[in-house]
Amino acid sequence: MARHYSIRTANRRLLSDEEIVDYRNTAARLEAIVDSQPDCVKVISPDCRLMEMNLAGLEMIDAYSIDEVRGANILDIVDPEYHEIYRESVDAAYSGRSMEVEFNITGLRGSKRRMSQRSAPIFNSDNPNEVLEMVAVTRDISEQYDALIALEEAKVVAEQANKVKSNFLATISHEFRTPLNAILGFSEIIKNGALGPLQNQKYQEYIDDIHNSGRHLLDLINDVLDISEIEADKRVLLKEEVDLEEVALHSLSTVNILAEKKQIMISVNIAANLPKIYADLRSMRQILINLLSNAIKFSHEGAVVMLSVRQDEDRLCISIKDEGVGIADDDLKKITEPFYRAEEEAVIAAAGTGLGLSIVKSLLDAHDGTLDITSTLHIGTIVEISFPVYNP
């Protein structure tokens, strides 16, 4: 990549033969350094003509020697859709500015490459305001670019597959609920003896089991339907001004029966004069009922569950603390993933799909909410959620 300049000193004095040899040796050394680089190094004229290029660059554009391409328009190998951005980088360099661009090229023998280039001006040492030429260092990023494209395509395919899965679950859950509601309805009639008492006590036990199992199955289906609707963006959120205190009290009345069965006391601390949030009321109730139910379900009999609601600057915070089995550190990292159940759940045989916290997390995300869970095995768990204060 040899360059030829008039060899004179700053005061225009002609150099001696010895000094000329030194200059030539220095030029040869620099040329060897440039040619040893794995990236393309080239000099471009203001009209996009290729003036010089190192060996790596010649290989990238399928050229056998610099004589084959010197003086050629660099845009002849740059794909047409990138001509404008490439010209912009040349104009920037001759205006004294550096610039980074990415573009595709088609080599002289047809090879295709994705390139990343940084261009910079070469200033006149005697006149720092004058740009003599543009130098550009170009790297072949074809492999990284292809990997990125493949990753994006795989992401699209995965998202489509996930949507198909969610749509399937939503559809099948609806189909399950229709016959299940009939089973629950008729078993309820038989259980209550609406058409007369059952003559055999065993039949009474069986119908109780049928009804309880049907109710449990319906709860599971509702969870699957909820998460599938959320994932498929089919969950309709009707946002309005919501009073979290009212939501908290309503949720407490819903889970109170479950708490009484385990002789669990629920302690409530709700700050006064709380502002409202902008949210879907049904979702807020579902979030709190899920979290309170979990706290009760995984607490020991006679334990205490504490619910508090407070304002922290521009957010409303809800904390639910239990004295239950706790969650291991490894499980905490995955506890909000769909269908994931912690080991302690299996130990106490807690019924459920493992979707409760996943539903909570999805609904919180839809409301700009946050979720934070801290837990200690055999001591208990603290779940904290927050929402932005409503600001009309």
C-alpha positions in Angstrom: 0.0 0.0 0.0 2.8 2.4 -0.9 2.2 6.1 -1.1 4.5 8.5 -3.0 5.0 12.1 -1.7 7.6 14.8 -2.4 10.3 14.2 0.1 11.0 17.6 1.5 11.3 19.0 5.0 9.0 21.7 6.4 11.3 24.5 5.2 11.2 22.9 1.7 14.8 21.7 2.0 15.6 18.7 -0.2 16.6 15.7 1.8 19.9 14.0 1.6 20.3 10.5 0.1 20.6 9.0 3.6 17.4 10.8 4.8 15.6 9.6 1.7 16.6 6.0 2.5 15.3 6.5 6.1 12.0 7.8 4.8 11.6 4.9 2.3 12.4 2.4 5.1 9.8 4.0 7.3 7.2 3.9 4.5 8.0 0.3 3.8 7.6 -0.5 7.5 4.3 1.2 7.7 3.1 -0.5 4.5 4.0 -3.9 6.0 2.1 -3.0 9.2 -1.0 -2.1 7.3 -0.8 -5.1 5.1 -0.6 -7.4 8.1 -3.9 -6.2 9.5 -6.9 -8.6 9.3 -9.2 -5.7 8.6 -9.5 -3.8 5.3 -7.7 -0.5 5.3 -8.3 1.8 2.3 -8.0 5.4 1.1 -11.1 6.9 -0.7 -11.2 10.1 -2.8 -14.0 12.7 -2.4 -15.7 11.2 -5.5 -15.7 7.7 -3.9 -12.7 6.4 -5.9 -10.5 3.7 -4.4 -7.0 5.0 -4.1 -5.2 2.4 -2.0 -6.2 -0.8 -0.2 -4.3 -3.4 1.9 -4.0 -7.1 1.2 -6.9 -8.0 3.5 -9.2 -5.6 1.7 -8.3 -6.9 -1.7 -9.1 -10.4 -0.5 -12.5 -9.2 0.8 -13.5 -7.8 -2.6 -12.1 -10.7 -4.6 -9.4 -8.6 -6.2 -6.0 -10.1 -7.2 -4.0 -6.8 -6.9 -4.4 -3.1 -6.2 -3.9 -2.4 -9.9 -7.2 -4.2 -10.7 -9.2 -1.8 -8.6 -7.2 1.4 -8.1 -9.2 4.4 -9.3 -12.5 2.4 -9.5 -15.6 3.7 -7.9 -16.0 1.9 -4.5 -19.8 2.1 -5.0 -19.4 -0.5 -7.7 -19.0 -3.2 -5.0 -21.3 -1.6 -2.4 -24.9 -2.9 -2.8 -27.2 -0.2 -4.2 -29.4 0.2 -1.1 -26.3 1.4 0.8 -25.0 3.9 -1.7 -26.5 6.9 0.1 -25.2 6.1 3.5 -21.7 5.3 2.1 -21.6 8.6 0.3 -22.6 10.3 3.5 -19.6 8.7 5.3 -17.3 10.0 2.5 -18.7 13.5 2.7 -18.4 13.4 6.5 -14.7 12.5 6.3 -13.9 15.2 3.9 -15.8 17.6 6.2 -13.4 16.6 9.0 -15.7 14.1 10.8 -15.4 10.4 11.6 -18.4 8.1 10.9 -19.4 4.5 11.4 -21.6 2.7 8.9 -22.7 -0.9 8.0 -23.4 -2.1 4.5 -23.3 -5.1 2.2 -20.9 -5.6 -0.6 -20.7 -7.9 -3.6 -17.1 -8.8 -4.6 -15.7 -8.8 -8.1 -16.2 -12.6 -8.2 -19.7 -12.5 -6.7 -19.0 -13.1 -3.0 -21.4 -11.5 -0.5 -20.3 -9.9 2.7 -21.7 -7.7 5.5 -19.2 -4.9 6.4 -18.8 -2.6 9.4 -16.7 0.5 8.6 -15.2 3.5 10.5 -14.0 6.3 8.3 -11.8 9.3 9.3 -10.2 12.3 7.7 -6.5 12.6 7.1 -5.5 16.2 7.8 -2.7 18.1 6.2 0.1 18.4 8.7 1.0 21.9 7.4 -2.6 23.0 7.5 -4.8 21.3 10.2 -8.0 22.6 8.6 -7.3 20.9 5.3 -8.4 17.3 4.7 -6.2 15.5 2.3 -7.9 12.1 2.1 -10.2 9.8 3.8 -9.0 6.6 5.4 -11.5 3.8 6.2 -11.1 0.6 8.3 -13.6 -2.0 7.4 -14.3 -5.3 9.1 -16.1 -8.3 7.8 -19.0 -9.0 10.2 -20.9 -11.5 8.0 -20.9 -14.3 10.5 -22.1 -12.1 13.4 -24.7 -10.5 11.1 -26.0 -13.9 9.9 -26.1 -15.1 13.5 -28.1 -12.0 14.5 -30.6 -12.5 11.6 -31.0 -16.2 12.4 -31.6 -15.3 16.0 -34.3 -12.7 15.0 -35.9 -15.3 12.8 -35.8 -17.9 15.5 -37.4 -15.4 17.9 -40.2 -14.7 15.5 -40.8 -18.4 15.0 -40.8 -18.9 18.8 -43.2 -16.1 19.3 -45.5 -17.5 16.7 -45.3 -20.9 18.2 -46.0 -19.5 21.6 -49.0 -17.6 20.3 -50.3 -20.8 18.7 -49.9 -22.6 22.0 -51.6 -19.9 23.9 -54.5 -19.8 21.4 -54.8 -23.6 21.6 -54.9 -23.5 25.4 -57.5 -20.7 25.4 -59.7 -22.6 23.0 -59.4 -26.0 24.7 -59.9 -24.4 28.1 -63.2 -22.9 26.9 -64.2 -26.3 25.5 -63.4 -28.0 28.8 -65.4 -25.6 30.8 -68.7 -26.3 29.0 -69.1 -30.0 30.0 -67.4 -29.3 33.4 -70.0 -26.8 34.3 -72.7 -29.4 33.5 -70.9 -31.9 35.8 -70.7 -29.3 38.6 -74.3 -28.3 38.1 -75.8 -31.8 38.2 -73.5 -33.0 41.0 -74.6 -29.9 43.0 -78.3 -30.9 42.5 -77.6 -34.5 43.6 -75.3 -33.5 46.5 -78.0 -31.2 47.9 -80.8 -33.8 47.4 -82.9 -31.4 45.3 -84.8 -34.3 43.8 -84.7 -36.4 46.9 -82.1 -37.9 49.3 -79.6 -40.5 48.3 -80.4 -43.9 49.8 -76.9 -45.1 50.0 -74.3 -43.2 52.1 -71.5 -44.3 49.8 -73.3 -42.5 46.9 -73.2 -39.3 49.0 -69.5 -39.7 49.5 -68.9 -40.3 45.8 -71.0 -37.3 44.7 -69.1 -35.1 47.2 -65.8 -36.3 45.6 -67.2 -35.7 42.1 -68.2 -32.2 43.0 -65.0 -31.3 44.8 -62.8 -32.8 42.0 -64.9 -30.9 39.4 -64.5 -27.6 41.3 -60.7 -28.2 41.6 -60.5 -29.0 37.9 -62.4 -25.9 37.0 -60.0 -23.8 39.1 -57.1 -25.3 37.2 -58.7 -24.6 33.8 -59.5 -21.1 34.8 -55.8 -20.6 35.6 -54.7 -22.0 32.3 -57.3 -19.9 30.5 -56.0 -16.8 32.3 -52.4 -17.2 31.4 -53.1 -18.2 27.8 -55.3 -15.2 27.3 -52.6 -12.9 28.7 -49.9 -14.5 26.6 -52.1 -14.3 23.5 -52.9 -10.6 24.2 -56.6 -11.5 24.4 -57.1 -10.4 28.0 -59.2 -7.3 27.9 -58.1 -4.7 30.5 -60.7 -2.1 31.4 -58.6 0.5 33.3 -60.3 3.0 35.6 -59.6 4.7 38.9 -59.2 2.0 41.5 -59.2 2.3 45.3 -56.6 -0.2 46.5 -58.1 -0.2 50.0 -61.4 -1.4 48.7 -59.7 -4.0 46.6 -57.7 -5.3 49.6 -60.9 -5.5 51.8 -62.8 -7.3 49.1 -59.9 -9.8 48.6 -59.7 -10.4 52.3 -63.4 -11.3 52.5 -62.9 -13.8 49.6 -60.0 -15.7 51.3 -61.4 -15.4 54.8 -63.0 -18.9 54.7 -59.7 -20.5 53.6 -58.0 -18.7 56.5 -60.6 -19.8 59.0 -60.2 -23.5 58.0 -56.5 -23.3 58.9 -57.1 -21.1 62.0 -54.9 -18.4 60.4 -55.2 -14.8 61.5 -54.9 -12.1 58.9 -53.4 -8.8 60.3 -54.3 -5.8 58.2 -52.5 -2.4 58.1 -53.8 0.1 55.5 -52.5 3.6 55.5 -55.1 6.4 55.5 -55.9 8.8 52.6 -54.2 6.6 49.9 -54.4 8.0 46.4 -56.0 5.8 43.6 -54.3 3.9 40.9 -55.3 3.5 37.2 -55.9 -0.2 36.7 -58.3 -3.0 35.7 -60.4 -3.8 38.8 -60.8 -7.5 38.0 -57.0 -7.9 37.6 -56.3 -6.1 40.9 -58.6 -8.4 42.7 -57.1 -11.4 41.0 -53.6 -10.4 42.0 -54.4 -9.9 45.6 -56.6 -13.0 45.9 -53.8 -15.1 44.4 -51.1 -13.7 46.7 -53.3 -13.9 49.8 -54.3 -17.5 48.9 -50.7 -18.5 48.5 -49.8 -17.0 51.8 -52.6 -18.9 53.6 -52.0 -22.1 51.7 -48.3 -22.3 52.5 -48.6 -21.2 56.1 -48.9 -23.5 59.1 -52.1 -23.8 61.0 -52.5 -21.0 63.6 -49.9 -18.8 61.8 -50.3 -15.1 61.0 -50.5 -13.5 57.6 -49.8 -9.8 57.5 -51.2 -7.5 54.8 -50.1 -3.8 54.6 -50.8 -1.1 52.0 -48.8 2.2 52.0 -47.7 5.0 49.7 -44.0 5.3 48.8 -43.5 8.6 47.0 -45.3 8.2 43.6 -46.1 4.5 44.0 -48.6 2.5 46.1 -47.0 -0.6 47.7 -48.7 -3.8 49.0 -46.8 -6.2 51.2 -48.0 -9.7 52.1 -46.0 -11.5 54.7 -46.6 -15.1 55.9 -45.1 -17.6 58.4 -45.0 -20.5 56.0 -42.7 -23.1 54.5 -40.7 -20.5 52.6 -39.0 -20.7 49.2 -35.5 -21.9 48.5 -33.1 -19.5 46.7 -32.9 -21.7 43.6 -36.7 -21.8 43.4 -37.0 -18.0 43.8 -35.3 -17.4 40.5 -37.9 -19.4 38.6 -41.0 -19.0 40.8 -42.8 -16.7 38.4 -42.3 -19.0 35.4 -45.5 -20.7 34.1 -46.2 -24.2 35.6 -43.1 -24.0 37.9 -43.6 -25.3 41.4 -41.1 -25.1 44.2 -39.9 -28.2 45.9 -41.7 -27.2 49.2 -45.0 -27.2 47.4 -44.6 -30.9 46.5 -43.6 -31.6 50.1 -46.9 -30.3 51.5 -48.8 -31.5 48.4 -50.3 -28.1 47.7 -52.8 -28.3 44.9 -52.4 -26.0 41.9 -51.0 -25.5 38.4 -48.0 -23.4 39.3 -49.6 -20.6 37.3 -50.7 -18.3 40.2 -47.5 -16.2 40.4 -47.0 -16.3 36.7 -50.5 -14.7 36.2 -49.7 -12.2 38.9 -46.4 -11.2 37.2 -48.1 -10.9 33.8 -50.9 -8.7 35.2 -48.4 -6.6 37.1 -46.4 -6.0 33.9 -49.6 -4.9 32.1 -50.0 -2.2 34.9 -46.4 -1.0 35.1 -46.3 -2.8 38.4 -43.3 -4.4 40.2 -43.0 -7.7 42.1 -40.4 -8.5 44.7 -40.2 -11.8 46.6 -37.9 -12.5 49.6 -38.1 -15.8 51.5 -36.4 -18.0 54.0 -37.0 -21.7 54.2 -39.2 -22.7 57.2 -39.5 -19.1 58.3 -41.8 -17.5 55.7 -42.1 -15.3 52.6 -42.7 -11.6 52.0 -44.2 -10.6 48.7 -44.2 -6.9 47.8 -45.9 -5.4 44.8 -46.3 -1.7 43.7 -48.2 0.4 41.3 -47.8 4.0 40.0 -50.1 6.5 41.6 -52.8 7.6 39.3 -52.0 11.0 37.8 -54.7 12.4 35.4 
